[in-house]
């Protein structure tokens, strides 16, 4: 189940004008994503990369790579229960973005087509370094 109280505290309340029908659909999709996150991490704690964007005029200069590398090598991250570093998890609906993250060492751990949609989501994971 999606942690709506935490999401609302982080600004998801801005979605309220979308209406009940849209919010129910968002909840269904967020729940699917949360299940995949737990499945691919086997319930271990993880870092979730929610959004990464680089302005088009700045792409190709290594900024995205630097941001991801920094996240993967965080010296201040808490150890997971097994003593390992936390993995980084993300999802994308873009083949191009999927290939870019795979080039950064991420592995496609799962994929699904959202119900009542043609949208395919790819779930990627990389162990922290």
N, C-alpha and C positions, 0 to 999 in steps of 0.2 A: 504494500500500500504506500502511496506517495505521501511524504511528510508535509501536508498542507500547512499546518501551523507555522513550521519553520519557513516555508516558502512565502507565506503571507508576511512574516516579519522582515523578509529580505526583499520585499517589493512586489510580490505576485498580486497584491491587492489591486495593482493597476490593471489587471485582467478583468476585474469585476464588470466594467461596462460592456464586455463582450456578450454577456447574458448567460443564462443557465445552460442552454443547449451546448454552446461553445465550451463552457467550463467543464461540462461532463465529458466532452470529447478530449479536452486537454488532460483531464484526470485519467481517462483510459490510456492515453498514449504515455503519460508520465509513469503510470503504473507498469506498463509493458517495459519501458526503459529501465525502471528501478529493478524489476525482476531479472532482466538481462544483466544488469550491473552486478547483482548479488550472485547470479549463476556463474559469470565468468571470473569472479574473484573468489568463489567458494566461500562467501561470507566474510572474507578478510576485510579489514578497513582499507580504504583506497582514496586517492585523490581523484576528484571528478573535474575534468576540464570541460566546463559548460560552454564556453564561447572563446574562440580565438579568431581575431580578424586583423589583417594588416591592410591599410589603405592601398588601393590599386597602384597608385603612383610610387609606393614604397616597397612593393612586392619584388622579390628577386634579389633583395639586398641582405638576406639572412636574419631579418628581424624575427620572423616567425620561428625559425630554427633556434634562435637564442632564447626566446621565451619558453619554448618547450624544453630545451636542454636545462634551463634554470629550474623549471618545475621538477624535472626528473632527478636533479641532483641536490635538492634542498637539504642543506645540512641540519636544519632545525626540525625536520619531520620526526614525529614520534615513531618508535618501532612498532611493527605489527605484533600480534600475539606470538607469532612464531619467531620473532626476533628479526625478521626481514624488513626491508624498507617497504613502504606502501606502494602498490602499483598505481599507475595513472590510467584512468578509464575515460573514454569519450565515445560519442556516437556521431555519425555523419550520414547524410543522405546523398552525398556527392561522390561519384567514382573518382573524380580528380583529387578531392580532398583525402579520400581513403588512400589513394596511391601515394600522396605526399606524406601522410603519417606513416605508412608502411616503410617509406624511405627513411623515416626517422627512427625505425626500429619497433614500431607498433605492429602488433599482429591482429588480424581480424579474427576475433574469438567467436562471433555469432553474427547472424543477420536475420532480419525478418521483414515481412511486408505488413505494414500496419493494417488492421481490419478496416474494411470499407474504404480502402485507399489504394492507389497505385504506388505509394511512396515506399521505397525500400530503405531500411535503416541498417547501417553497418556499425557493429560495436567493436571497438578496438581497445587493446590493453597493452601496456608496456611496463615492465618492471622498472622501478627507480634504480638509478645508478649510484 
